[in-house]
Amino acid sequence: MLTTFLIHAGHTVSAADCAETARQLSADADFDLYLLDVMLPGDTDGFGLCAELKQHRDVPVIMLTALDDEAHQLAGYALKIDDYITKPVSMPLLVRKVEAVLRRSRKQEPDALQVGGVTVNLSSYQVLADGKVCELTLREYEILLELMRASGSVVKRTHLLQKLWGYDYYGDTRIVDTHMKNLRKKLGDACCIETVRGVGYRMTAGQPQ
């Protein structure tokens, strides 16, 4: 039910029924927010999973649980979670709380991103390549942001498909390769977008080899 409400609100959602599945999903994609229950089947609870996920990347976390006592709430906030919501909760209200946390986390992002000779102004959506305005399609712009935010690290094809196309893609991944080819051509020598064979792409400040 929660997944359905979030999708209808315009969010891309991956659901996990245990900690192990959540670990696998987080290894394949960089999520904007985690919504965790405390009581989970498997080798750890929601608090333990929260600590693991935050070690990998500092992502906003909302705990959603039937445990409403003060001790559990304090334990959650000790892990620097962003909200602790007790069940039952209305779905429309929960969606609004998720969106509020996402807005707060995005405000922490700088006004502009820069990698090598590529600069993106996040407020005006303007892209500069070696000081010249670079006209990108919306999808190319979204891919570029993912690469720049992960500058120096590999962005997996599965992550791009899941986050930008909004579904798990089990067919030919050449749709990503085609967009990447066009993006490289437009950016020219302003940066290097390296193909990591069988995995994805990495953007660095150096020029293409």
N, C-alpha and C positions, 0 to 999 in steps of 0.2 A: 504493500500500500504506500509506504513512504517513497520507494523508488518511483512509483507511478506519479505521485504528486510532484516530486522534484523534476521529473522529466517533463511533465505538463507545464511546469513553471519555466522551462527553457534550459535546464541544467543537463549535463551529460553525467550519467551515474553508472558506477560499477558496484555491484552488491556482493558481499562475502558473508558466508554463514559460519565462519570460524576464523581463528587467527591465522592459520596456515594459508588459507585462501587469500586473506587480506595481504599477507606478505608477498605472495606470488603476484597479485595485482599491482602492488606498490613497486615491485621490481620492474614491471613492464611499462609503468606510466607515472608521471609526476602529477599528482592530484593537487587541486587548489584547497581542498578541505577534507578532513576525515570526520565522519560521524560514527562514534563508537558506543556500543553497549558495554556494560561492565561485565556482566555474566556471560561468558563465552565458552563454548565447548572447546576442548583441545588442551594444549599445554600451557596456556596463560590466560589471564583475564584482560579486560579492557584497559586497565591501568598499565599492565605489563606491555601490551601491544602499543599503547600510546608512547611509552618510553622508547620502545624500539623504533617506531616510525619517526619520532622526533630526532633520534640519533642520526638517521639517514638524511633528513631534511626538515627544517623548522616550518612545518605546515600547520595552519590553524586546525584545532581539534574541538569538537563539541561532543560531550558525553551525554548519551541518552539512555536512561536507566530507571528501573523501578526502585533502586536503592536511594531513598530520600533522606537518610540520616546525615547529620552534620559531619561525622567522621569520614564518610565516603566522599562527601563534597569537598572537604578540605584536602583529602588525598588527591582528588582530581586537580584542584587548583595548584597544588604543590608541583604538579607536572606541567604547569603553565598552560593549561587548557584555556579555551576562549569562552566557553559557556558550559554549564552543567544543568541539564534539563531532565526533570523527573516525569515519568509516565504516571497516569495517562496525559497526553498532550494533544491538542487539536492539530491536524495536519496543516491547515493554512497558517497557524501560528508558528509551527516548527519551520515551515518553508521561509517565513519572514525572518526568523532568527538566523537561519542559514545564510540568507542573503545579507543580513546586517553584518555578520562576521566576515563574509567575503568582501564587503565594501570597506570595512576597517582594514583588512589585510592589504587590499590593493592601494589604499591611500599611502602606504609606506613605500610604495615604488617611486623611484625618482621620476622627474619630468621627462628625462631623455635617457636613452640607452646608446652606448657607443662600443663598437668592437672594430678595431682597426680603423679603416677609413669610412665605415658605415655608421651613420647616426640616425636614430629614430626619435622624433619628437612625439611623445605619447599623447599629448593633448591635441595637437593639430594633425596627427597621423602622417606627418611629412617624413619622407625617407630621403636622406642625402648619401650619395656614394661619392667619396672624394670631393665633397663640397657641392656636387651637382644634384639637383632634384631627380629622384628616381621614381618613375611611375610604376606602381605594383598593383596587381589585382588584390582583392580582399584576401583570398586564400594565400597568395604569396606573402602578403603582409603578416598574416597570422603565423605562417611557418617561420618567417624571419624573426618574429618576436620570440617564438619558442627556442630558436637557435641562439639568439642573443642572450636570453635569460639564463641559458645553460652554458654560456660561453666557456669553451675549453673542455666541456663534458659532452658525452655522446647523447644525442636525442634519438630514441628508438623510433623506427618506422611505426611500430605498433602504437606507441604513444601518440604520434601525430594523427594516425588514422582514428584512434579512439577519441581523442580530444577535439580535433578539428572537423572530422567528418561525422562524429557523433554516433558511431556504432562500431562493433567489433567486426573487422574486415577479414574474412577468411579466404578471399580470392587472390587475385593478382595485385600485388602492392605497387605496380608500376605507376599508379595514379600519383603516388608520392614522388617517385623518381622523375616523372614528367614535370611536375611543379618545381622540383628542385633544379632541374636543368634550366628552366626558364628564369628562375631566381638567380642562378649563377651568371647567366648571360647578362642580365640587367645590372647586377652589382659589379661585374667586371673584376678588376684587380684590387678593388677596395678592401677585400677580405678574402679569406680562404674558407670554403665550405668543403670539408673532407668527407668522403664516403668511407664509412667503416663497414667493410664487407659483411653482409649477412646480419647486420645489426641496425645501422642507421647513419646519422651524420653528426659531424662535429664542426663548429664554427670557431675560427681563431683569427687573430689580427694579421697573421702573415699572409703574403700573397700566394695564390695557387701555384703549385709546382708544375 
